[in-house]
Structures are given as structure tokens and as C-alpha cells.
Amino acid sequence: MLAKYRAGSGNGGRNGKNECASMPGWLPNGSYRVLAHTKRHNGGSRGINGYAIHVQDKV
């Protein structure tokens, strides 16, 4: 199955939706391999809570 999603929370202040900023928000456009996923991830107060998809790392 092939699907398209905007990856990343978009959280991160003024750089939250900047795909060129390192760490705070959206991933750069591209194709990513899905490594794992869960509908009930408990990341705690500083992590992802809820649906989470682990994609491959990119340079």
C-alpha cells in the first residue's frame, strides 16, 4: 500500500513547519521506508503520545 503523509508534528516554534530546520518539525519531502508503527505510543510529556510511525533516517 502506498500513502502520502506530512511527517513531523510541526511543533517547534517559528521553525515548526520549516523542513530545512534541524530537529524541530516537519521532515523534508522525500520517500521514506516505514520501519515500525503503533497506534498507542506513550512518549511521556516530552514525546509523541498516540499514533507514531518510525521512518528511516536520512542525511
CNS distance restraints for C-alpha pairs under 8 A (distance, minus, plus):
assign (resid   6 and name CA) (resid  26 and name CA) 7.17 0.50 0.50
assign (resid   6 and name CA) (resid  27 and name CA) 7.65 0.50 0.50
assign (resid   7 and name CA) (resid  26 and name CA) 5.62 0.50 0.50
assign (resid   7 and name CA) (resid  27 and name CA) 5.53 0.50 0.50
assign (resid   8 and name CA) (resid  25 and name CA) 5.44 0.50 0.50
assign (resid   8 and name CA) (resid  26 and name CA) 4.23 0.50 0.50
assign (resid   8 and name CA) (resid  27 and name CA) 5.82 0.50 0.50
assign (resid   9 and name CA) (resid  16 and name CA) 7.75 0.50 0.50
assign (resid   9 and name CA) (resid  25 and name CA) 5.81 0.50 0.50
assign (resid   9 and name CA) (resid  26 and name CA) 6.39 0.50 0.50
assign (resid  10 and name CA) (resid  16 and name CA) 4.42 0.50 0.50
assign (resid  10 and name CA) (resid  17 and name CA) 5.02 0.50 0.50
assign (resid  10 and name CA) (resid  24 and name CA) 7.41 0.50 0.50
assign (resid  10 and name CA) (resid  25 and name CA) 4.44 0.50 0.50
assign (resid  10 and name CA) (resid  26 and name CA) 5.47 0.50 0.50
assign (resid  11 and name CA) (resid  16 and name CA) 4.73 0.50 0.50
assign (resid  11 and name CA) (resid  17 and name CA) 7.52 0.50 0.50
assign (resid  11 and name CA) (resid  24 and name CA) 6.49 0.50 0.50
assign (resid  11 and name CA) (resid  25 and name CA) 5.55 0.50 0.50
assign (resid  12 and name CA) (resid  16 and name CA) 4.12 0.50 0.50
assign (resid  12 and name CA) (resid  17 and name CA) 7.91 0.50 0.50
assign (resid  12 and name CA) (resid  24 and name CA) 4.67 0.50 0.50
assign (resid  12 and name CA) (resid  25 and name CA) 5.81 0.50 0.50
assign (resid  13 and name CA) (resid  24 and name CA) 7.92 0.50 0.50
assign (resid  15 and name CA) (resid  21 and name CA) 6.27 0.50 0.50
assign (resid  15 and name CA) (resid  24 and name CA) 6.52 0.50 0.50
assign (resid  15 and name CA) (resid  25 and name CA) 6.82 0.50 0.50
assign (resid  16 and name CA) (resid  24 and name CA) 5.61 0.50 0.50
assign (resid  16 and name CA) (resid  25 and name CA) 4.36 0.50 0.50
assign (resid  16 and name CA) (resid  26 and name CA) 6.73 0.50 0.50
assign (resid  17 and name CA) (resid  25 and name CA) 5.66 0.50 0.50
assign (resid  17 and name CA) (resid  26 and name CA) 5.59 0.50 0.50
assign (resid  18 and name CA) (resid  25 and name CA) 6.71 0.50 0.50
assign (resid  18 and name CA) (resid  26 and name CA) 6.49 0.50 0.50
assign (resid  19 and name CA) (resid  25 and name CA) 6.90 0.50 0.50
assign (resid  19 and name CA) (resid  26 and name CA) 5.20 0.50 0.50
assign (resid  19 and name CA) (resid  27 and name CA) 5.51 0.50 0.50
assign (resid  19 and name CA) (resid  28 and name CA) 4.84 0.50 0.50
assign (resid  19 and name CA) (resid  29 and name CA) 7.73 0.50 0.50
assign (resid  20 and name CA) (resid  28 and name CA) 6.85 0.50 0.50
assign (resid  21 and name CA) (resid  25 and name CA) 7.50 0.50 0.50
assign (resid  32 and name CA) (resid  55 and name CA) 6.01 0.50 0.50
assign (resid  32 and name CA) (resid  56 and name CA) 5.99 0.50 0.50
assign (resid  33 and name CA) (resid  55 and name CA) 5.63 0.50 0.50
assign (resid  33 and name CA) (resid  56 and name CA) 5.57 0.50 0.50
assign (resid  34 and name CA) (resid  53 and name CA) 7.01 0.50 0.50
assign (resid  34 and name CA) (resid  54 and name CA) 6.06 0.50 0.50
assign (resid  34 and name CA) (resid  55 and name CA) 4.54 0.50 0.50
assign (resid  34 and name CA) (resid  56 and name CA) 6.55 0.50 0.50
assign (resid  35 and name CA) (resid  53 and name CA) 7.74 0.50 0.50
assign (resid  35 and name CA) (resid  54 and name CA) 5.46 0.50 0.50
assign (resid  35 and name CA) (resid  55 and name CA) 5.34 0.50 0.50
assign (resid  35 and name CA) (resid  56 and name CA) 6.44 0.50 0.50
assign (resid  36 and name CA) (resid  53 and name CA) 5.99 0.50 0.50
assign (resid  36 and name CA) (resid  54 and name CA) 5.06 0.50 0.50
assign (resid  36 and name CA) (resid  55 and name CA) 7.16 0.50 0.50
assign (resid  37 and name CA) (resid  51 and name CA) 7.60 0.50 0.50
assign (resid  37 and name CA) (resid  52 and name CA) 5.67 0.50 0.50
assign (resid  37 and name CA) (resid  53 and name CA) 4.29 0.50 0.50
assign (resid  37 and name CA) (resid  54 and name CA) 5.91 0.50 0.50
assign (resid  38 and name CA) (resid  50 and name CA) 7.90 0.50 0.50
assign (resid  38 and name CA) (resid  51 and name CA) 5.77 0.50 0.50
assign (resid  38 and name CA) (resid  52 and name CA) 5.49 0.50 0.50
assign (resid  38 and name CA) (resid  53 and name CA) 6.61 0.50 0.50
assign (resid  39 and name CA) (resid  50 and name CA) 5.74 0.50 0.50
assign (resid  39 and name CA) (resid  51 and name CA) 4.12 0.50 0.50
assign (resid  39 and name CA) (resid  52 and name CA) 6.40 0.50 0.50
assign (resid  40 and name CA) (resid  49 and name CA) 7.06 0.50 0.50
assign (resid  40 and name CA) (resid  50 and name CA) 4.77 0.50 0.50
assign (resid  40 and name CA) (resid  51 and name CA) 5.79 0.50 0.50
assign (resid  40 and name CA) (resid  52 and name CA) 7.68 0.50 0.50
assign (resid  41 and name CA) (resid  48 and name CA) 6.78 0.50 0.50
assign (resid  41 and name CA) (resid  49 and name CA) 5.36 0.50 0.50
assign (resid  41 and name CA) (resid  50 and name CA) 5.08 0.50 0.50
assign (resid  41 and name CA) (resid  51 and name CA) 6.26 0.50 0.50
assign (resid  41 and name CA) (resid  52 and name CA) 6.30 0.50 0.50
assign (resid  42 and name CA) (resid  47 and name CA) 7.57 0.50 0.50
assign (resid  42 and name CA) (resid  48 and name CA) 6.67 0.50 0.50
assign (resid  42 and name CA) (resid  49 and name CA) 4.87 0.50 0.50
assign (resid  42 and name CA) (resid  50 and name CA) 6.71 0.50 0.50
assign (resid  43 and name CA) (resid  47 and name CA) 4.10 0.50 0.50
assign (resid  43 and name CA) (resid  48 and name CA) 4.75 0.50 0.50
assign (resid  43 and name CA) (resid  49 and name CA) 5.22 0.50 0.50
assign (resid  44 and name CA) (resid  48 and name CA) 7.17 0.50 0.50
assign (resid  44 and name CA) (resid  49 and name CA) 6.80 0.50 0.50
assign (resid  48 and name CA) (resid  52 and name CA) 6.86 0.50 0.50
